[in-house]
């Protein structure tokens, strides 16, 4: 676990880390939904949406408007 976390610190491996995180969140949401606990699926679904938004923002190259 620590080896994986340390490997993901480097910028070229962050995409792999994001994809691994997305896979974990999909598995968590699916498991909870299969068991019928729909309210508990909100947190994995929210984390997955935020993760996908960050990935899409990175790939489209959106720049921050905070340059002063």
Chimera marker file (.cmm) of the C-alpha trace (Angstrom):
<marker_set name="trace">
<marker id="1" x="0.000" y="0.000" z="0.000" r="1" g="1" b="0" radius="0.5"/>
<marker id="2" x="2.769" y="2.435" z="0.898" r="1" g="1" b="0" radius="0.5"/>
<marker id="3" x="4.661" y="1.546" z="-2.267" r="1" g="1" b="0" radius="0.5"/>
<marker id="4" x="1.609" y="2.310" z="-4.370" r="1" g="1" b="0" radius="0.5"/>
<marker id="5" x="1.019" y="5.602" z="-2.569" r="1" g="1" b="0" radius="0.5"/>
<marker id="6" x="4.643" y="6.654" z="-3.014" r="1" g="1" b="0" radius="0.5"/>
<marker id="7" x="4.593" y="5.741" z="-6.712" r="1" g="1" b="0" radius="0.5"/>
<marker id="8" x="1.480" y="7.861" z="-7.243" r="1" g="1" b="0" radius="0.5"/>
<marker id="9" x="3.242" y="10.970" z="-5.919" r="1" g="1" b="0" radius="0.5"/>
<marker id="10" x="5.063" y="11.382" z="-9.207" r="1" g="1" b="0" radius="0.5"/>
<marker id="11" x="3.146" y="13.312" z="-11.834" r="1" g="1" b="0" radius="0.5"/>
<marker id="12" x="3.331" y="10.684" z="-14.563" r="1" g="1" b="0" radius="0.5"/>
<marker id="13" x="1.614" y="8.123" z="-12.300" r="1" g="1" b="0" radius="0.5"/>
<marker id="14" x="-1.183" y="10.377" z="-11.034" r="1" g="1" b="0" radius="0.5"/>
<marker id="15" x="-3.464" y="9.380" z="-13.877" r="1" g="1" b="0" radius="0.5"/>
<marker id="16" x="-3.066" y="5.727" z="-12.921" r="1" g="1" b="0" radius="0.5"/>
<marker id="17" x="-3.866" y="6.647" z="-9.320" r="1" g="1" b="0" radius="0.5"/>
<marker id="18" x="-6.971" y="8.513" z="-10.398" r="1" g="1" b="0" radius="0.5"/>
<marker id="19" x="-8.089" y="5.540" z="-12.454" r="1" g="1" b="0" radius="0.5"/>
<marker id="20" x="-7.458" y="3.211" z="-9.525" r="1" g="1" b="0" radius="0.5"/>
<marker id="21" x="-9.476" y="5.518" z="-7.282" r="1" g="1" b="0" radius="0.5"/>
<marker id="22" x="-12.297" y="5.567" z="-9.818" r="1" g="1" b="0" radius="0.5"/>
<marker id="23" x="-12.302" y="1.767" z="-9.951" r="1" g="1" b="0" radius="0.5"/>
<marker id="24" x="-12.496" y="1.562" z="-6.160" r="1" g="1" b="0" radius="0.5"/>
<marker id="25" x="-15.372" y="4.062" z="-6.036" r="1" g="1" b="0" radius="0.5"/>
<marker id="26" x="-17.288" y="2.216" z="-8.759" r="1" g="1" b="0" radius="0.5"/>
<marker id="27" x="-16.839" y="-1.048" z="-6.869" r="1" g="1" b="0" radius="0.5"/>
<marker id="28" x="-17.945" y="0.542" z="-3.592" r="1" g="1" b="0" radius="0.5"/>
<marker id="29" x="-21.024" y="2.146" z="-5.119" r="1" g="1" b="0" radius="0.5"/>
<marker id="30" x="-21.950" y="-1.049" z="-6.935" r="1" g="1" b="0" radius="0.5"/>
<marker id="31" x="-21.593" y="-3.167" z="-3.799" r="1" g="1" b="0" radius="0.5"/>
<marker id="32" x="-23.751" y="-0.814" z="-1.767" r="1" g="1" b="0" radius="0.5"/>
<marker id="33" x="-26.403" y="-0.581" z="-4.490" r="1" g="1" b="0" radius="0.5"/>
<marker id="34" x="-26.561" y="-4.366" z="-4.898" r="1" g="1" b="0" radius="0.5"/>
<marker id="35" x="-27.180" y="-4.701" z="-1.159" r="1" g="1" b="0" radius="0.5"/>
<marker id="36" x="-30.009" y="-2.150" z="-1.378" r="1" g="1" b="0" radius="0.5"/>
<marker id="37" x="-28.511" y="0.566" z="0.836" r="1" g="1" b="0" radius="0.5"/>
<marker id="38" x="-29.181" y="3.407" z="-1.561" r="1" g="1" b="0" radius="0.5"/>
<marker id="39" x="-28.433" y="6.191" z="0.930" r="1" g="1" b="0" radius="0.5"/>
<marker id="40" x="-24.972" y="4.774" z="1.616" r="1" g="1" b="0" radius="0.5"/>
<marker id="41" x="-24.158" y="4.910" z="-2.100" r="1" g="1" b="0" radius="0.5"/>
<marker id="42" x="-24.145" y="8.714" z="-2.027" r="1" g="1" b="0" radius="0.5"/>
<marker id="43" x="-20.590" y="9.057" z="-0.718" r="1" g="1" b="0" radius="0.5"/>
<marker id="44" x="-18.898" y="6.741" z="-3.252" r="1" g="1" b="0" radius="0.5"/>
<marker id="45" x="-20.963" y="8.304" z="-6.043" r="1" g="1" b="0" radius="0.5"/>
<marker id="46" x="-20.006" y="11.816" z="-4.903" r="1" g="1" b="0" radius="0.5"/>
<marker id="47" x="-16.332" y="10.878" z="-4.694" r="1" g="1" b="0" radius="0.5"/>
<marker id="48" x="-16.524" y="9.317" z="-8.151" r="1" g="1" b="0" radius="0.5"/>
<marker id="49" x="-18.148" y="12.437" z="-9.629" r="1" g="1" b="0" radius="0.5"/>
<marker id="50" x="-15.504" y="14.705" z="-8.089" r="1" g="1" b="0" radius="0.5"/>
<marker id="51" x="-12.739" y="12.427" z="-9.312" r="1" g="1" b="0" radius="0.5"/>
<marker id="52" x="-14.122" y="12.358" z="-12.851" r="1" g="1" b="0" radius="0.5"/>
<marker id="53" x="-14.551" y="16.148" z="-12.819" r="1" g="1" b="0" radius="0.5"/>
<marker id="54" x="-10.906" y="16.543" z="-11.807" r="1" g="1" b="0" radius="0.5"/>
<marker id="55" x="-9.806" y="14.150" z="-14.543" r="1" g="1" b="0" radius="0.5"/>
<marker id="56" x="-11.846" y="15.937" z="-17.189" r="1" g="1" b="0" radius="0.5"/>
<marker id="57" x="-10.564" y="19.315" z="-16.034" r="1" g="1" b="0" radius="0.5"/>
<marker id="58" x="-6.994" y="18.065" z="-16.277" r="1" g="1" b="0" radius="0.5"/>
<marker id="59" x="-7.476" y="16.589" z="-19.751" r="1" g="1" b="0" radius="0.5"/>
<marker id="60" x="-9.197" y="19.658" z="-21.199" r="1" g="1" b="0" radius="0.5"/>
<marker id="61" x="-6.484" y="21.924" z="-19.847" r="1" g="1" b="0" radius="0.5"/>
<marker id="62" x="-8.750" y="24.399" z="-18.078" r="1" g="1" b="0" radius="0.5"/>
<marker id="63" x="-6.620" y="27.155" z="-16.622" r="1" g="1" b="0" radius="0.5"/>
<marker id="64" x="-7.394" y="28.854" z="-13.338" r="1" g="1" b="0" radius="0.5"/>
<marker id="65" x="-8.609" y="32.418" z="-13.596" r="1" g="1" b="0" radius="0.5"/>
<marker id="66" x="-6.795" y="33.368" z="-10.415" r="1" g="1" b="0" radius="0.5"/>
<marker id="67" x="-3.709" y="34.759" z="-12.115" r="1" g="1" b="0" radius="0.5"/>
<marker id="68" x="-2.972" y="38.178" z="-10.655" r="1" g="1" b="0" radius="0.5"/>
<link id1="1" id2="2" r="1" g="1" b="0" radius="0.2"/>
<link id1="2" id2="3" r="1" g="1" b="0" radius="0.2"/>
<link id1="3" id2="4" r="1" g="1" b="0" radius="0.2"/>
<link id1="4" id2="5" r="1" g="1" b="0" radius="0.2"/>
<link id1="5" id2="6" r="1" g="1" b="0" radius="0.2"/>
<link id1="6" id2="7" r="1" g="1" b="0" radius="0.2"/>
<link id1="7" id2="8" r="1" g="1" b="0" radius="0.2"/>
<link id1="8" id2="9" r="1" g="1" b="0" radius="0.2"/>
<link id1="9" id2="10" r="1" g="1" b="0" radius="0.2"/>
<link id1="10" id2="11" r="1" g="1" b="0" radius="0.2"/>
<link id1="11" id2="12" r="1" g="1" b="0" radius="0.2"/>
<link id1="12" id2="13" r="1" g="1" b="0" radius="0.2"/>
<link id1="13" id2="14" r="1" g="1" b="0" radius="0.2"/>
<link id1="14" id2="15" r="1" g="1" b="0" radius="0.2"/>
<link id1="15" id2="16" r="1" g="1" b="0" radius="0.2"/>
<link id1="16" id2="17" r="1" g="1" b="0" radius="0.2"/>
<link id1="17" id2="18" r="1" g="1" b="0" radius="0.2"/>
<link id1="18" id2="19" r="1" g="1" b="0" radius="0.2"/>
<link id1="19" id2="20" r="1" g="1" b="0" radius="0.2"/>
<link id1="20" id2="21" r="1" g="1" b="0" radius="0.2"/>
<link id1="21" id2="22" r="1" g="1" b="0" radius="0.2"/>
<link id1="22" id2="23" r="1" g="1" b="0" radius="0.2"/>
<link id1="23" id2="24" r="1" g="1" b="0" radius="0.2"/>
<link id1="24" id2="25" r="1" g="1" b="0" radius="0.2"/>
<link id1="25" id2="26" r="1" g="1" b="0" radius="0.2"/>
<link id1="26" id2="27" r="1" g="1" b="0" radius="0.2"/>
<link id1="27" id2="28" r="1" g="1" b="0" radius="0.2"/>
<link id1="28" id2="29" r="1" g="1" b="0" radius="0.2"/>
<link id1="29" id2="30" r="1" g="1" b="0" radius="0.2"/>
<link id1="30" id2="31" r="1" g="1" b="0" radius="0.2"/>
<link id1="31" id2="32" r="1" g="1" b="0" radius="0.2"/>
<link id1="32" id2="33" r="1" g="1" b="0" radius="0.2"/>
<link id1="33" id2="34" r="1" g="1" b="0" radius="0.2"/>
<link id1="34" id2="35" r="1" g="1" b="0" radius="0.2"/>
<link id1="35" id2="36" r="1" g="1" b="0" radius="0.2"/>
<link id1="36" id2="37" r="1" g="1" b="0" radius="0.2"/>
<link id1="37" id2="38" r="1" g="1" b="0" radius="0.2"/>
<link id1="38" id2="39" r="1" g="1" b="0" radius="0.2"/>
<link id1="39" id2="40" r="1" g="1" b="0" radius="0.2"/>
<link id1="40" id2="41" r="1" g="1" b="0" radius="0.2"/>
<link id1="41" id2="42" r="1" g="1" b="0" radius="0.2"/>
<link id1="42" id2="43" r="1" g="1" b="0" radius="0.2"/>
<link id1="43" id2="44" r="1" g="1" b="0" radius="0.2"/>
<link id1="44" id2="45" r="1" g="1" b="0" radius="0.2"/>
<link id1="45" id2="46" r="1" g="1" b="0" radius="0.2"/>
<link id1="46" id2="47" r="1" g="1" b="0" radius="0.2"/>
<link id1="47" id2="48" r="1" g="1" b="0" radius="0.2"/>
<link id1="48" id2="49" r="1" g="1" b="0" radius="0.2"/>
<link id1="49" id2="50" r="1" g="1" b="0" radius="0.2"/>
<link id1="50" id2="51" r="1" g="1" b="0" radius="0.2"/>
<link id1="51" id2="52" r="1" g="1" b="0" radius="0.2"/>
<link id1="52" id2="53" r="1" g="1" b="0" radius="0.2"/>
<link id1="53" id2="54" r="1" g="1" b="0" radius="0.2"/>
<link id1="54" id2="55" r="1" g="1" b="0" radius="0.2"/>
<link id1="55" id2="56" r="1" g="1" b="0" radius="0.2"/>
<link id1="56" id2="57" r="1" g="1" b="0" radius="0.2"/>
<link id1="57" id2="58" r="1" g="1" b="0" radius="0.2"/>
<link id1="58" id2="59" r="1" g="1" b="0" radius="0.2"/>
<link id1="59" id2="60" r="1" g="1" b="0" radius="0.2"/>
<link id1="60" id2="61" r="1" g="1" b="0" radius="0.2"/>
<link id1="61" id2="62" r="1" g="1" b="0" radius="0.2"/>
<link id1="62" id2="63" r="1" g="1" b="0" radius="0.2"/>
<link id1="63" id2="64" r="1" g="1" b="0" radius="0.2"/>
<link id1="64" id2="65" r="1" g="1" b="0" radius="0.2"/>
<link id1="65" id2="66" r="1" g="1" b="0" radius="0.2"/>
<link id1="66" id2="67" r="1" g="1" b="0" radius="0.2"/>
<link id1="67" id2="68" r="1" g="1" b="0" radius="0.2"/>
</marker_set>
